[in-house]
Amino acid sequence: MSLAPWRSRLTLALERNPQLNARYLQLATVGADNRPANRTVVFRGFYVDTDKLKFVVDARSQKITQIEQHPWAETCWYFPESREQFRISGCLTLVIANYPDLALQQARQDTWQELSDAARLQYTWPDPGQPKADAAAFESLPPNPKEPLPHFCLLLLQPVQVDHLELRGEPQNRWIYCRNDVNDWSTQAINP
């Protein structure tokens, strides 16, 4: 499978913006109440040999219900050094502990193993979104770095449209990339 034409531009933007905060982007979903929900997530790379973006989430959080009911989402990613914005919209796949696809189960486990100890430790904390627990509830032993906790989920975004805006230049440059049903991509330069 060939990679999408926007991937090289996104990879270049990541290289041009090497600071740690370049891995942070906003992910917007639609809640059960049909209201938008937006949060900052950490980009964990691409799922092997695909254009799918990887994120991690806690199955105990409210966003899981939102994703299950409305799997469409959009990210917005701004790179300050190169002054570029990528808006990536597509469909989310939530890979839970008993997900039927063995390859995605392995990807979930591999992603858990790639996390830092501090990131894995957050999955031992009390349930997200609940009233604040006592400080002692946050003091736990580190989880097994080889085996994900049951509520650890891999979240994949399969892009169907990418809007890439370069804010440098007069005029600025903007492209829309659209994926069709057979995974071919079209590219169109548009007015910024």
C-alpha positions in Angstrom: 0.0 0.0 0.0 1.3 3.4 -0.9 1.2 6.2 1.6 -0.9 9.3 1.2 0.7 12.3 -0.6 0.1 14.5 2.5 2.2 12.2 4.7 5.6 13.5 3.4 4.4 17.1 4.2 3.3 16.2 7.7 6.6 14.3 8.3 8.5 17.3 7.1 6.5 19.6 9.5 7.3 17.3 12.4 11.0 17.4 11.5 10.9 21.2 11.2 9.2 21.5 14.6 11.3 19.2 16.7 10.3 20.5 20.1 8.2 18.2 22.3 5.0 20.2 21.9 4.9 19.4 18.2 3.5 16.0 19.2 0.4 17.6 20.8 -2.7 18.3 18.7 -6.4 18.8 19.2 -8.9 16.1 18.6 -12.6 17.0 18.2 -15.4 14.5 18.4 -19.2 14.7 18.8 -20.7 13.7 22.1 -23.8 11.6 22.8 -25.6 15.0 23.2 -24.5 16.0 19.7 -22.3 18.7 21.1 -18.6 19.1 20.1 -16.0 17.8 22.4 -12.4 18.9 22.0 -9.2 17.7 23.8 -5.5 17.8 23.4 -3.9 14.4 22.6 -0.4 13.1 22.0 0.5 11.8 18.5 2.0 8.4 19.0 3.1 7.9 15.3 1.4 6.0 12.5 0.0 2.5 12.6 2.5 0.4 10.6 2.6 1.0 6.9 -0.7 3.0 6.9 -1.9 6.6 7.1 -3.7 5.9 10.4 -2.7 8.2 13.2 -2.2 6.6 16.7 -3.3 8.0 20.0 -4.0 6.4 23.4 -7.0 6.7 25.6 -8.4 5.3 28.9 -11.6 3.2 28.5 -12.8 4.6 31.8 -13.1 8.1 30.3 -16.2 9.8 28.9 -14.7 10.2 25.5 -14.9 6.4 24.9 -18.8 6.6 24.8 -18.5 9.6 22.5 -16.2 7.7 20.1 -18.3 4.6 20.1 -21.5 6.5 19.3 -19.9 9.0 16.8 -16.7 7.7 15.4 -16.0 10.6 13.1 -13.4 13.1 14.3 -11.1 15.9 13.2 -7.7 16.9 14.4 -6.2 20.3 14.2 -2.4 20.5 14.4 -0.4 23.7 14.3 3.3 23.8 13.9 4.7 27.2 15.0 8.2 26.9 13.6 7.1 26.2 10.0 3.8 28.1 10.4 1.7 25.2 9.1 -1.7 23.9 10.0 -3.0 20.4 9.3 -6.7 19.6 9.8 -7.2 15.9 9.4 -10.7 14.4 9.4 -11.7 10.8 9.4 -13.1 7.8 11.3 -11.8 6.5 14.6 -11.2 2.9 15.5 -11.1 2.1 19.2 -8.9 -0.9 19.9 -10.0 -2.2 23.3 -8.6 -5.1 25.4 -10.7 -7.8 23.6 -10.6 -6.3 20.1 -11.2 -9.1 17.5 -8.4 -8.1 15.1 -5.2 -9.8 16.3 -2.9 -7.4 14.4 -4.6 -4.4 16.1 -4.4 -6.2 19.5 -0.6 -6.5 18.9 -0.5 -2.8 17.9 -2.2 -2.0 21.2 0.3 -4.0 23.2 3.3 -2.5 21.2 2.0 1.0 21.9 1.7 0.3 25.6 5.3 -0.9 25.6 6.4 2.3 23.8 4.9 4.5 26.5 7.1 6.1 29.2 6.8 4.8 32.7 5.1 8.0 33.7 2.5 7.7 30.9 1.7 4.1 31.9 1.4 5.0 35.6 -1.5 7.4 34.8 -3.6 4.3 33.9 -3.3 3.1 37.5 -4.9 6.3 38.8 -8.5 6.6 39.9 -11.2 6.8 37.2 -11.0 9.9 35.1 -13.8 12.4 35.3 -14.9 11.4 38.8 -14.7 13.5 41.9 -11.0 14.0 43.0 -9.7 11.2 45.0 -7.4 11.5 48.0 -3.7 11.9 47.2 -3.0 8.3 48.4 -5.2 6.9 45.5 -2.7 8.3 43.0 0.2 6.5 44.7 0.5 3.1 43.1 3.1 0.7 41.9 4.1 1.0 38.2 2.1 -1.4 36.0 3.7 -4.2 34.0 5.5 -2.5 31.1 4.9 -5.5 28.9 1.2 -6.1 29.3 -1.4 -3.3 28.9 -3.9 -2.7 31.7 -7.5 -3.7 30.6 -8.7 -0.1 30.3 -5.8 1.0 28.1 -7.0 1.6 24.5 -5.3 2.3 21.2 -7.2 4.9 19.2 -6.6 5.1 15.4 -7.7 7.9 13.1 -8.2 6.8 9.4 -8.0 10.1 7.5 -10.4 10.7 4.7 -9.6 14.4 4.2 -6.6 16.6 5.0 -6.5 20.4 4.8 -2.9 21.6 4.8 -2.3 25.4 5.2 1.1 27.0 4.9 0.9 30.5 6.6 4.2 31.6 5.2 4.3 33.3 1.9 2.3 35.9 0.0 -0.1 34.4 -0.9 -0.2 31.6 1.5 -0.6 28.0 0.2 -3.3 25.6 0.9 -4.1 22.1 -0.3 -7.0 19.7 0.2 -6.3 15.9 0.0 -9.3 13.6 -0.3 -9.4 9.8 -0.1 -11.8 7.9 -2.2 -13.3 4.5 -1.5 -10.4 2.5 -3.0 -7.9 4.4 -0.8 -6.6 6.6 -3.6 -5.9 10.3 -2.8 -6.7 13.4 -4.8 -4.9 16.6 -4.3 -6.2 20.1 -5.0 -4.5 23.5 -4.4 -7.1 25.9 -3.1 -7.2 29.6 -2.1 -6.1 30.1 1.5 
